[in-house]
Structure formats: C-alpha cells, structure tokens
Amino acid sequence: MARADLRTAALDAAERLFFSDGIAVTGVDAVAREARVSVVTLYNHFGNKDGLVGAVLERRLAGWDEAWQAEIDACEDPRAKVLAIFDAVAAFRARSSPTKWCSFLATASERPVADDPPARLVARESALLQARLRQYAEEADPGRSGEIVSVVTLIYSGVLSSLLRGTPDEPTAVGRRAAAAALGWDDLVTARA
C-alpha cells in the first residue's frame, strides 16, 4: 500500500472507531486491524495514540473549514453568512464520514484538558468558530455582534447535541430557523439569502 493510501486508510479507520465507539475504549491495535496495517506502522506515522487522534481531528478541521467557507461564499447578505454555519453542518455531514455528532465535542467530552495534539485542535476549532462568527456578525450588525455570536453559538451547540440524540429530524434546518427567529431576522427564517 502506498504511503498516502496507508495514511488515509489509517485515518479513516481511526475516525470511524474513535467517533463511533469512543476514543478511550478504542485501542491502537483495533485501529490497525480496521485499517489492515500493523501497529508499528501506525506508531511510525503518528507517534502515539494522541498523534493519531490529532491527525484525525486535523483532517476533519480542514474539511469543516472548507465546507463552512463554501457555504459562506454562497451568501451575499451578511446575516445569511452568519447563518451559513447551519448549512455547513448539513453539507459537511453529507460529504464526510458519518459520526454520531461533532468529533471535537466528542474529544473534549472524553479527554481532560491537556496540552497535546487533540486538545490543541479542539481549541483551534473553538477559536475558528468564534472568530468566523464574530467577523460576519460585525458585518451583519456591529452593535449586536456579541449577542449574535452568543445566540448562534448556543443554537449551533444544540444542533450538534441533537445529532447525537437523533432528534429532532433535520436539526440543522431547525437550528438555522431558530437562530434567524431569535435574532429577529424574520426574512431569513425560511429563506437562504
């Protein structure tokens, strides 16, 4: 197997197992079996389990960032750019490997705060979330940007939790409508601008 193919197989296997069975209960040996590579090969490529978790999160963060930016770029109205986070969740989930919910929240919920690759990536994802929302909230309504970021962050977090619970149906669409309504953007409650 070529080096790039081996890395992809390992990351695919780790992502499936870590975010369906759990990080703590999934050993490197299980990932190696699923990827059809040796444990030694995994350690050679990723250093240790934290390195493997970090590599999986790095790949997911890059994919999430790309999906979210594509949804923002499809919008003209600055308010719609704020709400694009909900469209991005649906688009990202449609094209990425299935997980029960957000891989970053899953990692944060399983692991104590530490200064290791997974913790740093969880922090990067959180920083991206806040910075991008603040940027577009400032464009949408500078006087309310803090409120906009808070409302959207809270509803976005609820959408991610709803994905884990499996209810309501289409939580991203419900979340988008709820955020638009909560912000008084009535013209965006049903329309994507």
Solvent accessible surface area in square Angstrom, and as a share of the most:
residue,aa,sasa,rsa
1,M,145,0.65
2,A,62,0.48
3,R,179,0.65
4,A,73,0.57
5,D,84,0.43
6,L,25,0.13
7,R,97,0.35
8,T,66,0.39
9,A,28,0.22
10,A,0,0.00
11,L,9,0.05
12,D,48,0.25
13,A,0,0.00
14,A,0,0.00
15,E,5,0.02
16,R,103,0.38
17,L,28,0.14
18,F,1,0.01
19,F,11,0.05
20,S,50,0.32
21,D,91,0.47
22,G,13,0.12
23,I,4,0.02
24,A,81,0.63
25,V,117,0.67
26,T,5,0.03
27,G,28,0.27
28,V,15,0.09
29,D,74,0.38
30,A,25,0.19
31,V,0,0.00
32,A,4,0.03
33,R,164,0.60
34,E,73,0.33
35,A,6,0.05
36,R,209,0.76
37,V,25,0.14
38,S,59,0.38
39,V,56,0.32
40,V,102,0.59
41,T,29,0.17
42,L,3,0.02
43,Y,94,0.36
44,N,116,0.60
45,H,42,0.19
46,F,21,0.09
47,G,52,0.50
48,N,80,0.41
49,K,51,0.22
50,D,40,0.21
51,G,17,0.16
52,L,2,0.01
53,V,0,0.00
54,G,3,0.03
55,A,14,0.11
56,V,0,0.00
57,L,0,0.00
58,E,74,0.33
59,R,81,0.29
60,R,16,0.06
61,L,10,0.05
62,A,63,0.49
63,G,18,0.17
64,W,15,0.05
65,D,49,0.25
66,E,107,0.48
67,A,3,0.02
68,W,1,0.00
69,Q,57,0.25
70,A,56,0.43
71,E,28,0.13
72,I,2,0.01
73,D,100,0.52
74,A,74,0.57
75,C,6,0.04
76,E,159,0.71
77,D,32,0.16
78,P,46,0.29
79,R,55,0.20
80,A,0,0.00
81,K,42,0.18
82,V,1,0.00
83,L,0,0.00
84,A,0,0.00
85,I,0,0.00
86,F,1,0.01
87,D,28,0.15
88,A,0,0.00
89,V,6,0.03
90,A,47,0.36
91,A,37,0.28
92,F,20,0.08
93,R,79,0.29
94,A,92,0.71
95,R,130,0.47
96,S,30,0.20
97,S,41,0.27
98,P,114,0.72
99,T,12,0.07
100,K,109,0.46
101,W,49,0.17
102,C,18,0.11
103,S,2,0.01
104,F,10,0.04
105,L,63,0.31
106,A,12,0.09
107,T,2,0.01
108,A,51,0.40
109,S,82,0.53
110,E,68,0.30
111,R,53,0.19
112,P,113,0.71
113,V,153,0.88
114,A,46,0.36
115,D,121,0.63
116,D,19,0.10
117,P,48,0.30
118,P,0,0.00
119,A,23,0.18
120,R,117,0.43
121,L,10,0.05
122,V,28,0.16
123,A,61,0.47
124,R,121,0.44
125,E,14,0.06
126,S,51,0.33
127,A,62,0.48
128,L,40,0.20
129,L,16,0.08
130,Q,66,0.29
131,A,66,0.51
132,R,30,0.11
133,L,3,0.01
134,R,105,0.38
135,Q,94,0.42
136,Y,20,0.08
137,A,0,0.00
138,E,75,0.34
139,E,92,0.41
140,A,24,0.19
141,D,43,0.22
142,P,91,0.57
143,G,78,0.75
144,R,71,0.26
145,S,9,0.06
146,G,37,0.35
147,E,83,0.37
148,I,0,0.00
149,V,4,0.03
150,S,70,0.45
151,V,32,0.18
152,V,0,0.00
153,T,32,0.19
154,L,135,0.67
155,I,36,0.18
156,Y,10,0.04
157,S,46,0.30
158,G,36,0.35
159,V,5,0.03
160,L,12,0.06
161,S,39,0.25
162,S,19,0.12
163,L,32,0.16
164,L,83,0.41
165,R,183,0.67
166,G,58,0.56
167,T,81,0.47
168,P,58,0.37
169,D,122,0.63
170,E,126,0.57
171,P,16,0.10
172,T,17,0.10
173,A,33,0.26
174,V,57,0.33
175,G,4,0.03
176,R,19,0.07
177,R,102,0.37
178,A,43,0.34
179,A,0,0.00
180,A,0,0.00
181,A,56,0.44
182,A,62,0.48
183,L,4,0.02
184,G,51,0.49
185,W,14,0.05
186,D,106,0.55
187,D,89,0.46
188,L,2,0.01
189,V,38,0.22
190,T,125,0.72
191,A,49,0.38
192,R,118,0.43
193,A,50,0.38
